[in-house]
Amino acid sequence: MLQIVAPIFAVILAGYLFALWRDVDKAGTRLLNEYVLYGALPALLFIAVARADPAELQQWSFMGATLIGIAVAFVLGALAARAGGTRLRQGAIPAMAASYGTTGYMGVPILVTILGVGAAVPAAIATILHNVPVIMTVILINDLLARRGEGNAGAAIAGALKATLTNPLTVAVLAGIVVSVSGLPLPSSIALFADFLGAAAGPTALFALGLGLAQLDASALLNRDRIARILPLIGIKVFVQPAVTFAAAIWLFGMSTSDPWFVAALIMAAQPIGAGVFVFASKYQHFEDETSVAIILSLLVALVTLPILLQIYAG
């Protein structure tokens, strides 16, 4: 476990030290985040979806339990933000923090290490389920509410859908679905390009997170109101989401706790807040400082909770 988590902290620390050394400002951090958002992350999503076997996507119990856990966590995160006085549009980022985990560059290595290479398929599908719906929802909420005052509701929805469907992340996912379902052969040059570019998404997001941490005003951040905004999100992400996923898997879908697909659903749901949340917080310029701290704190909490779950259900 430590061997998997240590590099994550190391990349964040590298970004933090680099920002102190080179005096990086928030504009520089946003530029790096935009590279992740419009370059590396679309490549990662495209190649993951394109390589998914349509037959393997028919794990309905696994998918149902996973999506229920995500949906409940997202709604609870939005409600927690609203209770703290945050408007609906800005509340999309706290909601994302409550439901979006480090599935790609932490969850996948953990499952493959613990369960073997056979866990790569459920891990990959879980990564898609945890990434795509949440990212699409955040984009849609922000696009829709940003256009709310431009005319009637129909025009606002149409404008939001247009912006969402032309977003590089949406285009990447749709293109991946076409390749997967159609069975079209993916040229090796495109696959290599997507692999090469997509591999940078996780490390670059973590490095950018370190840059953001270096720019924090600790005295302004660590006050009662901001801590009150962060702690519920960490609790929802690390404790509530896996609990809901567990309940849905066992009581709604009748999955067995010895089923590798159940273990994958539970461990992916229990991942700490993903660095990708900071990318979107930076994009929409809301909740950036809180997100940085929430990611680090949730990772520290997960260092305790994840080994316990792995010992019980994958030991």
N, C-alpha and C positions, 0 to 999 in steps of 0.2 A: 504493500500500500504506500509506504513512504517513498519507494523508488518511483512510483507513478506520480505522486503529488509534488515531490521535491522539485522536478523541473518546472512545474507550473509556477511555484513561488520564485524560482530562479529567474524565469523570464520576466515576471512582474518586477522583481528587484533590479534586473538589468535596465528596464525602462525607467524605473525611478532614478537610478544612479545616472543614467544618460541625461535625463532632464535636468538634474542638478549640475552636471558637468557642462552641458551645452546651453543651459538656460532656455529650454524649450518653452514657448508660450502656448496658450490654448488654441491659437490658430494652427500651430504646427501639429498639435494632437488631433484636431479635427480633420486635418488633411490626411493623416495616417488612418484615421477611422474611416474616412471616405474611400480610401484605397480598399479597406476590408469590405465595406458595404457595397461598392460598385465593381470591384474586381475579384478579390479572392473568395468572398462568400458566395456570389453567384456561381463561380466555377465549382466550388465544393458541393453546393446543392444540386447543380446540374449532373455532375458525375455520379453522385450518390443515388439520385432518382433514376438516371439512365441505366445504371447497372442493376437495379432492383428487379428480381424475377417476379413477374405478375402473379405467378402461382404462389409465391411465398408471401404475397401481400394478403392472402386469404386467411390469415390468423385473426379471425374476427374477435375472439375473446381477448387476445393480447392487445389488439388495436383498440377495442372498446374500453378496456380497463385503463389503458394509457391515456386515451383522449379524455375520459371522464376525470381522471386525476388532473390533467392539464387544465381543463375547463373550469373545474371547481377552484383550483389555485388561482387562475387568472381572475375570476369573478371576485374571490375573496380579497385578492390584492387590490383590485379596483375599488372595492368597498372600503378597505382600510385606508386607501389614499383619499377617498371622498370624505371619510370620517375625519381625516386630518385637514380638511379644507381645500383639497386639490380638485381642480375642475376636471371634468370627464376626459377632455383631450389630453391634458398633462398626466392624468391618471393612468394612461396606457403604459407608461414606462414603469411605474411601480407595479402594475399588474403583470408586466412582462418579467420583472425581477422575481415576482412570487411564483412564476410558473416555468421559467426558462432556465435550464441547467447546463452544466458542462458535459453534455452527453457525448460530444464528438471527440474531444481530446483528453477526456478523463474517464467518462463512462465506458467507452469502447475498449480502451486498454485494460480497464479493471475486469470487465466481463471475459475478455479473451484470455487474460492471465489466469483468472480463477476457474473458468468453465472450459477453456480450451478453444481451439479455432472454430469449433462448431457454433460457438456463441456469436460469431461475427455477423451472421445473417440477422438474428433478432436484434443485435446491437445496432446494425446499420439501419434497419427499419425503424427502431425506436428513435434513432437520431433524426430521421426524416420527420417522424410524427411530432417530436418535441420542437423541431425547428420551424417547419413550414407553417403550421396553423397559427402559431404565436406571432411569427414575423408578419404573416399576411394580415392578421387581425390588427396589429399595431399600426401597420402602414395604412390600412383601410380607415381605422378610427381617426388617425391624424389627417388623412386626405379629406375624409368626409366632413369632419368638423371644421377644417380650415376653409371649406367652401360653403359653410352653412349660411353665410350672409350674402351669397352671390345670387340668390334667386330662390325658386321654389325647391321643395325637397327632392323632386325628381331630377332636376338639373344638378343639384348638389350630389346626389347619389351617382348620377351618370359621370360627373366630373371626377368623383372619388374613384369609381371603378376604372375609368380611363387611366388615371394616374397610377392606380394599383396594378392594372394589367400591363402597363408599359414600364413598370419598375423593373430594373435588372434582375432582382431576386425572383419576382413572379415569372418573368420571361424564362429564367433559368430552370425553374421548377416545371413549367409547362413544356419546355423543350425536352427536359428529361423524361417526363411522362410519355411524350410522343415516341421517343426512342425506345423506352422500356416496353410499352404496350404493343407497338408496331413490330418490334423485333428487328428493326433496322440495324445493320452493322455499324458500329461506331468506328470511324477511321482512327487508326492508332495514333496519328499525329494530333487529332483533337483530344483523344483520351489522355495522351501524355501532357498536352497543354493544360487541360483541366486539372489533372492530378498535380502538376507542378504548381499551378497558380492557387488551387484550392488548399494545398498543404500549408500555405502561408496564412490562412485565415485565423486559425487558433493562435499560433505564436504571435502574430502581428497584433491581434486583439489584446492579448495579454501584455505585450510590450506597450501598447497604447494606454492600457490601464495603468501601468507603472508610471507613464508620463503624467497621466491625470492625477495620480496620487501625489506626485511631487508638487503639483500646483494647488493642492488643497490648502485652505486656510483653516488649520486645525482648531484655532480658538473660536472661529465662527461656526465650524461644523459640529464640534462636540458639545452641543447644548441640549437641553432637555427636549425641546420640540423636535429637533432633527433625529435624535436617537429614538424618540417615540415613533417616528415615521419608518425607521429602518428595522427595528426589532420585530414588528408584526410580519413584515415581508420575509425575514429570515425564518421565522417560526412556520409560516405557511409553506415556504419552499422546502425546508429540510424535514419538517415533521408532518404537516397536514397533507401535502401532496402524496408522499408515499403511503400514508395511512388510508387516504381515499382510494388510491390505486389498489392497495391490498384488499380493501373491503369490496371494491367493484370486481376484482379478479376472483375472489373466493366466493362471495355471496351472490353476485349477479351472474357471473359467467361460469361458476363451478370449476375454476382452474385448480390444479393440484400444486401444492407448495414445492413439490419436487420437479415440476415441469420447468425446463430451462427457459421457456418463454415467460413463465411467471416470474422467475428470478430476474430475467432481463427487464421486465416491466417495472419491478419493484426497485431494483438498483438504479435504473435510469431516472425514476421519479425522485429518488433520494439524493440526486446529485446537487451540489451547491449551486448558487446563482452563477450563470455563465457570463463570461467576459463580453459576449455579444450584446448584452443589455447596455453596457457602457457605450458601445458603438451607436446604438439608437438614442441613448440619452444625449450623446454628443451631437448627433444629427439633428434632433429636435430641440436641443439646448434647454433641457429640463432634467432635474434630478441627477445631474452629473456627479456632484460631490458625494451625495448620499449613496448613489449606485456604487461608486468606487469602494467606499467603506463597507457597504453591504456585501459585496462580492468577497472581500477578504474575510470578514467575520463569518460568513456562511461557510467558507472553505475550512476555517478553523473548527467550526461546529461539526462539519461533515467528517473531519478526521477522526471524530469520536463515533458518530452514528453509523457511518458506512462500514467500518470493520465489524461492528456489532451485527448489522444485518447480514453481512457476508458470512459471519461465523454461524449464524442461525440457519440461513436458507441456502448457503452455498458451501458450507463447510464439509 
